[in-house]
Amino acid sequence: MAFSDRPRFGVTMFPTDYAMQPVALAQAVEERGFDSLFFPEHTHIPVSRRTPFPGGGDLPEMYWHTHDPFVALGACASVTRTIRLGTGICLVIERDPITLAKEVASLDMISNGRVVLGIGAGWNREEMENHGASYPQRWQVVREKVLAMKAIWAEDEAEFHGEHVDFDPIWSYPKPVQAGGPPVWIGANSKWVFDRVAEYADGWMPIGGLGSGNMARMTEALAARGRKIEDLDLALFGAPTDTEQLKGRIEQGFDELIFNLPAAPAEEILPRLDHLAAVVRQIRD
C-alpha cells in the first residue's frame, strides 16, 4: 500500500450551511479514530441547467449550499492534529492554477503536511461555462493545470508553457510541507482515467468500486510509464458499511476507504460516526 501498511478509513460530507459545521465535524472525526476527512466542491449551481444530475432525479440542494472546501479545511486544520484533509473533489477546471497552487500549499503548511488534493473535471457543463471553462476540453485543461501546480510546488522559479496554461518564471511561496506537493488523486471511473492517473496523479479514487478488469488496466497503464500499482494511493469513495463487503474492497487493493455522510445536523451525524467507528474497529481487530 502506498501510504501505509494497513487500510485507512475516512469520511466525506458536503459541508453545507445547514449541516454539522466543519470544525465540529473534524474534531468528531479525529476523536473517533478516523484517518481522513474529505469535502467536495461546487462554487454554485446555475438555476437554469440542461446537464442532468449523474445520480438521477432532482439535484440535491446540498450542491448549492456548500462551503468553499479550502476555507472549511483550513478551519479543520486548526483544530486537528492527525487526520488527513482532502478535497473529494476539487473542480480544478473552475480555478486559476497559480491561485490554487498557493491555496493548496498554504493549507499543507498550516496542517503540517496533511493535505490530499482529490481532483476531477466535473459534470455540470453550465457551472463550468459560468467560469469561462470549456466543457469539451475540460480534461486537457485539468491536466495542464495540475502539471503547472506541480511545477510551482517543486521549483523556486516555476514556469509552464502549454496550450491552456502559460506563464514565464514566477516566485510563489509557501511551498508545501509534503515534498513535491500534496498527493493528487483523480476521482473518475471512465475508460480514460487509467492513462491520466499513470501520467500525472498519485492516486485513484473511484466511487463505489471497481469495474471488471479495471485494476489490471490501471496496472498496465502504470507499467507503461515505469510505475507500479503498489506506489499508488487507491481510495474508495462511497465505501460499503457492511464488514464483509468492506473486507472485499480491501482485498481488491484499496488502502483508503471513505464513507459517505449526509449533509445533516450533528444530532444525525454523530450517531452515524459512532456506528462507522464500530465498523472500522471490527476490521482493524
C-alpha positions, -999 to +999 in steps of 0.1 A: +000+000+000+012+034-009+006+054+022+008+028+050+009-009+056-027-010+068-060+002+054-071+037+064-106+050+069-122+084+064-154+101+058-168+127+033-196+151+037-210+181+018-201+209+043-233+229+039-246+259+058-274+238+073-253+207+082-229+200+111-202+226+107-167+217+095-148+224+127-171+203+149-172+176+123-134+174+120-130+172+158-156+144+160-139+125+131-105+127+147-118+118+182-133+086+168-100+074+153-107+080+116-078+088+093-092+114+069-119+139+061-129+149+026-150+178+013-164+182-022-167+214-042-193+233-062-188+270-064-225+274-074-253+257-094-269+276-123-306+280-118-312+271-155-294+239-162-296+214-191-269+190-177-287+160-160-276+151-125-255+119-127-272+105-097-306+107-114-336+127-104-335+161-089-302+177-079-300+177-040-299+212-025-265+204-008-248+210-041-255+248-040-252+252-002-216+240+002-188+260+019-156+266-001-136+235+006-103+252+013-118+276+038-135+248+055-104+225+055-083+254+068-106+257+098-105+220+103-067+220+102-066+244+131-085+220+155-070+187+144-035+171+145-036+137+128-064+133+102-056+140+065-077+168+050-087+163+014-109+175-014-132+150-029-132+165-054-117+199-062-130+212-095-097+223-109-113+232-142-130+262-124-099+275-107-069+296-116-038+272-112-015+298-097-040+308-071-050+271-064-013+261-061-009+288-034-041+278-016-031+241-015+004+249-004-008+272+023-032+246+036-004+219+035+019+242+056-009+251+081-018+215+085+018+203+087+016+182+056-018+166+059-034+176+026-047+153-002-058+171-034-086+150-049-094+164-083-118+160-112-132+178-142-168+178-131-201+170-147-221+203-147-215+220-181-233+252-172-214+256-139-180+253-158-191+277-185-200+303-159-163+302-151-153+306-188-142+269-189-145+247-220-165+216-213-153+196-243-116+204-234-121+200-196-097+171-191-070+187-213-073+219-192-072+199-159-040+181-170-022+213-177-033+230-145-022+200-124+012+199-141+016+236-137+008+234-100+033+206-095+059+228-111+050+257-088+052+234-057+085+219-066+105+247-082+119+280-069+113+297-102+085+278-119+073+282-154+048+264-176+040+267-213+010+247-225-020+253-247-043+262-218-018+273-191+011+296-200+033+316-177+070+326-175+091+320-144+074+330-112+081+331-074+054+315-054+055+306-017+049+289+007+060+256-007+041+226+006+054+206+035+050+174+015+079+172-009+068+180-044+033+189-032+004+170-017-007+138-034-031+143-063-058+118-066-081+116-096-117+109-090-131+094-121-143+060-134-141+065-172-120+044-196-095+073-199-088+075-162-060+049-162-037+068-185-045+101-167-036+086-133-005+070-147+007+103-163+002+129-136-015+116-105-005+099-072-038+082-065-071+070-079-104+075-061-133+057-079-168+058-064-184+027-052-160+000-065-141-014-095-154-025-128-143-058-141-107-057-152-101-021-141-073-029-116-055-048-144-060-018-167-046+006-141-016-017-135-009-019-173-012+019-177+012+025-148+037-001-161+038+017-195+051+048-176+075+028-154+053+030-124+038+003-101+003-001-087+019-006-052+032+030-053-004+044-060-029+055-034-061+036-040-090+053-023-126+041-024-153+068-022-187+056-011-172+026+008-197+000+020-205-002+057-210-040+057-178-055+071-176-084+047-181-061+017-155-038+032-130-066+036-136-075+000-127-040-012-095-041+009-086-074-007-091-057-041-063-033-031-079-003-017-058+013+011-081+042+020-119+036+024-141+067+027-176+066+040-203+090+029-221+111+054-253+130+047-253+168+049-271+168+082-270+183+117-248+170+145-276+150+161-278+129+130-241+128+121-226+118+155-246+085+158-235+077+123-199+084+131-202+062+161-216+033+140-189+037+114-162+038+140-175+005+153-174-010+118-138+002+115-129-014+148-142-047+136-120-045+105-089-035+125-094-061+152 
